[in-house]
């Protein structure tokens, strides 16, 4: 995976697969300071992932400066991010495209699960497959 710097922020493109559906998100923040992985609700609707108001739970996502947004955290079965199979992986869904301008934010939870190795000299990210 290639890391790009846009306005000095680390941005990646990710392919997400679920069942027979696939989507490429081109504007995802690679954020080591974010505990959870968050995706824009509208972006994931394209692969059949919607907010589960019954089994999910509302959480606050705090941004720079202490502002917060409501997201819904839920476990997703059979999700692959860049060929990394995630069974029962908790993600957060919320409206992040409008206020922050990202399709998603990859948090440290995914980085640990995928055993990411980042080379800041070449701007390459290796994932354990």
N, C-alpha and C positions, 0 to 999 in steps of 0.2 A: 504494500500500500504506500502511496506517495503522500507526503505531507507538503502542503503549500502554505506559504505565509501570505495572508491577505490582511492588510492594515496591521501587520505585526501579530496577527492571531493565527494559530495553527489550525488549518482547515484540511479535511479529508473528504474523499468521495467514498461512499459505502454502498455495497450491494446487499440488499435484504431479501431473503427468500422465505416464503411460508407456503406450505402446500405446493400448489403449482403456480403461484404468483411470485413475481419478482419486481423490485423497484430499485433504481439507483438514486441515491441522494447525494447531490454534488456539493452541498454547503453544510457540512457537519463539523462543529467545533470539537477538536480533540483536546479535552480539558482535564488535565491531571488534578486539578483542584476541585473537580466536581465528583461527589460521591456516587451519584446514580446516573445511569444512562437515560436520556430524555429524548423523545421524538415528538415532532409536531403531529397533532391529531389528524389533520387533513392529509399529510403525507402518507401516513401508515394506513389510512382508509383504502388506498389503492391496492393493498395486499390483504385486505380483509381483517385488519386489526382495528377494533373500535374500543372506546372506553367501556369497560365492564363496571357499570354502576353498582352491581350486586356483589361481585366478588372482589372488586378493586377497592382501594381506599384513597380518600383525598389526602394530599400532602401539600405542604408549601415548598416551593422551590425559591430559594433566595439567590438574588443576583448581586452584582456589584452595587455597592451603596446601600445595601440592606433592603432594596425593593423585593417584593415577592409576588409570585404567581401561584395559583392553584393548579396542581397537576393530579392525575390519578395514577397511582401505582398499582400494577397488576402483574401477575405471572403469566408469561406467554409460553405456550408449548410449541415445539417444532418451529422455532425461529432460527434462521441462519444469518449471521452477519459475516460477510466475507468468508464464507465456507466454514465458519466456526459454528458448530451446532450448539444451540443453547436450549436445554430442556428446563422448563420451569424457571426461566430467567426473569427476574423482576425488571420491568421497564416502567418509565413514567411517560404518560401521554398528556400533552397540554398544548396550549396555544403559544408556541415560542417563535413562530415565523414572524408574526406581526411585531411583537415588542423587541425581539432580539435579532431577527434577520437570519436565523439558522433553521435548517431542516431538522436538525437534531444536535444533541450534545453527547458525545461519547465520554462516559465517566470512568473513574478508576475501577469500578466494579467490572466493566467489560475488559478493561486493559489487563486486570489481574487474571480473569477467566481465560483470555486469549493469549496470555503470557507475552504481551507486547514487548518488543525490543525496539527502541527508537534510536536511530542514528541521526543526530542533529547536524552532522557534517554533510551527509548525503541527502538528508530529509526523507529517509526511507524508514518504514515501520514494518517489522517482521512480526507475523502472527504464527503461533504454533498451530499447525493444522492436524 
